[in-house]
Structure formats: C-alpha cells, structure tokens
Amino acid sequence: MTDSSPHRRVRDIDIVVYGATGFVGALVAHHLDQAAPEGTRIALAGRSEKKLAAVREGLGERGRSWPLLVADAHDRPALEKIAAAAHVVITTVGPYAEYGRTLVAACARAGTDYVDLCGEALFVRESIDANHDLASSTGARIVHACGFDSIPSDLNVHALHERARADGVGELTTTTSVLTAVSGGVSGGTIDSARRQIDAMKKDRAARRLAQDPYTLSPDRTAEPDLGRQSDLVLASARKAGIPLRGTLAPFVMAPYNSRIVRRSSALRGHAYGTGFRYREAMSVGRSPLSPLFAVGVAGAVGAVFAGLALPPTRFLLDKVLPKPGEGPSRRTREKGHFTFDTFTVTTSGARYAARFQADGDPGYNATAVMLGQSALALVLDRDALPDADGGVLTPATGIGDALAGRLRAAGMTITARALGTVRPE
C-alpha cells in the first residue's frame, strides 16, 4: 500500500466509510468486510456511535475489529480529523448539497481521496468551483458519482474510446447509452436529492440555467465544441435513433446527470473523445406493439413526478408514497436485482462499436455498494494503475479508470467493448 506520489502521506487508516449506519453505507461496510484484502485498514464513521457499533456487530470477525469514528456532517473539526487520518473517504451521506460540503472540502485540504454516490449536478458544479484547484495542489482525487450514477455510463464510454484509439479508427461521434435490462427498487436518497435540486432551481434562475446546460460540469465552458442543441433524452424507436437494437427507447431519468459526468470526462482529457462527440442516454421498453405507447407513458410519468415535486400540493401527496431517505428494498429484492447498460458509438471513420456494463444486484443498492467499495480499494491499492492526474475534482473514468474497471470485473461485473463493423453509406 505504498505510493511514490509526492502528495501521498502516511495515514493510520486506508478507508473510512462515512455514513455506515445508512442503508447503502451499511451495504458498503459489508462488501468491504468480505472483499477487502487482508491488512486493509478500515473504519466506520457517522454521527451515532451506538448505531455504528450495531452495524459493526453485524460484520464478520475482521469487520468487528474496525474502529468507530463519530462526526456530524457539519462538524468541521471532527471531519477534518477523519480526513487527515485516512487515505480514502467513502461517503454515502446525502443529499450532498445539504450534508456534503464540509467533508469534501476537508478531504481536498488534507490531500485525501474521496468517493461518493452523488447524483446532484448542482452540488458537483459547486464542488468543482470550490475544491478542484485545492485538490489539485494537495493531490486529492475527489471522485463524485461512483455508484450506478455514473460508473456504468462513464466506464462504458471510456472503454469505447480506448478501443477505438487502439484500433486507430478516429474519434467518437454520436454515442448513446441504453439501459437494456433492469430490475431493482427505487432509492429514497435519489428521490430526496431530486427534491433538493428542484428546490434550488425554483429559487435561483441562474441555478436553473446551469442545470439545463449540457456542459454544466465542464472545466471550461468556453472551450466546449459548438454542437448545437443537445438533448440528453431519447423518445423514439431504436432504429430511428440510429441504435442497432430492436424496439422502442424511452427517457432514462438519470440521463441529464450521467451525460454531464461523461462530458466532463472527455473535457478533462482534452476533449479526447472527439470534438464531434455527442452523448445521450435512454432506456429500452421492449419491442411489443404497445412499446411506443409505453415509452410515451414513461416520459409522461417522469415529467409528472418532477413537476409534482415542484408544486406544494402534489409534492405533499408524492412525499406520502415515495420512498424516504434511508429506506430501501428488501434483501430478496436487492439480491434478485440486475442491470445491463449498452453503449453504442460511431467513429469519425465510420467504425461502429458497442460497450456493455452488466451487473447482478439491485443497481442502486447492492451493485452501487460494490462500485463504491471497489472505487476506494482501487484508490488505495492500485496507485500505479490510476490515470495520470495530479488530483482535483475528477470523474470515475479520469480519477480511477482502468484500475476500477479491472476490480469490478474481478468482483463479477461485465465491462466489454467490441467492434460492430462500419456504417453503410446511404
């Protein structure tokens, strides 16, 4: 667990799981208890020592010896102490716009790597503005979006870029990710994050404009290529969308966030994916005669939920039925869950490629816990395999990259990229 980086410091702890008493935090703790190599020094952290002790008691023999660290999300001295003691901090405590600022800033100051499962574009933008330069100077890799949002999206496009570059077939152009299969529950934390972002957009016109910009998370908005209007969402047959699938595509609720993470990855690499790189996401709703109607229904339902959360009367009713933060599906539901994410691209030479990210386990819970835990293990144990970066607010692809992909494959997930041939001339 050594590292030749001039920023790397001696620490007492390898990984701190902050928020270990929450639903996902406890899953991360259990995953690390089973998957972390012998000798990995792990601690559990949160605001209640009693609840932390209960989580620890449910772990295996190794995990039951892990130290407990107590800190409230707004207690700067306590969080700075945690950051200074660890190589990597995992945090599952959201919404991050309310509970995340102090910890991410502490990690940036201390030169401590950081991973979370944030799906809040406005918070990530704030984190970039507040912490990127500082983290670059201390060597901290601040990596947001290390769960189902947005590792499958980010690593699939990364895999396509690497394959196309190795084959010498040019840059990526129109690229579309499709959630082709999924089974799992709805995250209460994700719903609460959506509530908070909607509130911020209602109160601040500038925040609303920022959230609607396809390059919300760009390191330099003025350097982005002018590709005209870009929609993150798709509502069409796969054929009309230019995707080599059969059936109908509907909007994917996390597309606006995932697409911005992917675009930031390209920009952080000097727009390596291509100056004509256009990215969007969708979900497949099958190929029955009723699929087009179902796709329209999905689009309407997504819009209705977001509109309902924006209006006090309907928000009151939705709050009664939608899952609450900290709630999650049953163990049986989580273990039966799965997802498949397929990404398709065409390069500037006309070569077509597809990437696939496939995993068992509920995407927002079991699979996300594995992704978070393996992200932290890669940052601790695979320093020589990490992408070149001095630190900063990065993305899964630019902050952890192939080291993470390798670990996820070893954990049972599928990440592949393959050639499909060339585009036939019209």
PENOR-V73973 format. One line per field, one symbol per residue. ss: DSSP state (H for helix, E for strand, C for the rest). psi: psi as a letter, one per 30 degrees, with the letter a starting at -180 (. if undefined). burial: 1 if it has 16 or more other ideal C-beta (glycine too) atoms within 10 Angstrom, else 0. A space follows every 50 residues. Layout:
ss = ???
psi = ???
burial = ???
This chain:
ss = CCCCCCCCCCCCEEEEEECCCCHHHHHHHHHHHHHCCCCCCEEEEECCHH HHHHHHHCCCCCHHHCEEEECCCCCHHHHHHHHHHEEEEEECCCCHHHHC HHHHHHHHHHCCEEEECCCCHHHHHHHHHHHHHHHHHHCCEEECCCECCE HHHHHHHHHHHHHHHHHCCCCEEEEEEEEEEEECCCCHHHHHHHHHHHHH HHHCHHHHHHHHCCCCCCCCHHHCCCCCCCCCCCCEECCCCCCCCCCEEE CCCCHHHHHHHHHHHHHHCCCCCCCCCEEEEEEECCCCCCHHHHHHHHHH HHHHHHHHHHCHHHHHHHHHHCCCCCCCCCHHHHHHCEEEEEEEEEECCC EEEEEEEEEECCCCCHHHHHHHHHHHHHHHHCHHHCCCCCCEEECHHHHC CHHHHHHHHHCCCEEEEEEEEECCCC
psi = hlkfkffklklfkekkjkgffleeeeeeeeeeeefklkfkjklklafjee eeeeeefflaeefffklkkkklfgjeeeeeeeefflekkkkgjlkffegf eeeeeeeeefhklkkahkgjeeeeeeeeeffeeeeeffgkjjjlhhaejh eeeeeeeeeeeeeeeefhgalkbkkkkkjfkkkllkkeeeeeeeeeeeee eefjeeeeeeffkfhegkfjeffkkjgakkkflkjlleeffgkhlkakkl kkegeeeeeeeeeeeeefghhffkfgjkklllkkgaglffeeeeeeeeee eeeeeeeeffkeeeeeeeffflklkflllleeeefflllkjkkklklffg kklklkjkklkkefdeeeeeeeefeeeeeefheffllkkfaajaleeffe bfeeeeeeefgglkjlklkfalkkk.
burial = 00100000001011111111111111111111100100011111111000 11001100100010010110101000011101111111111111111011 11111111111111111111111111110011011101111111111111 11111111111111000011111111111101011011111111111111 10000010011001111100000100000001111011001010101111 11111111111111111110111100111111111000001100100100 01001001100000100100011010011000010011111111111000 11111111111111111111111111111111100110101111111111 11111011001010101000000000
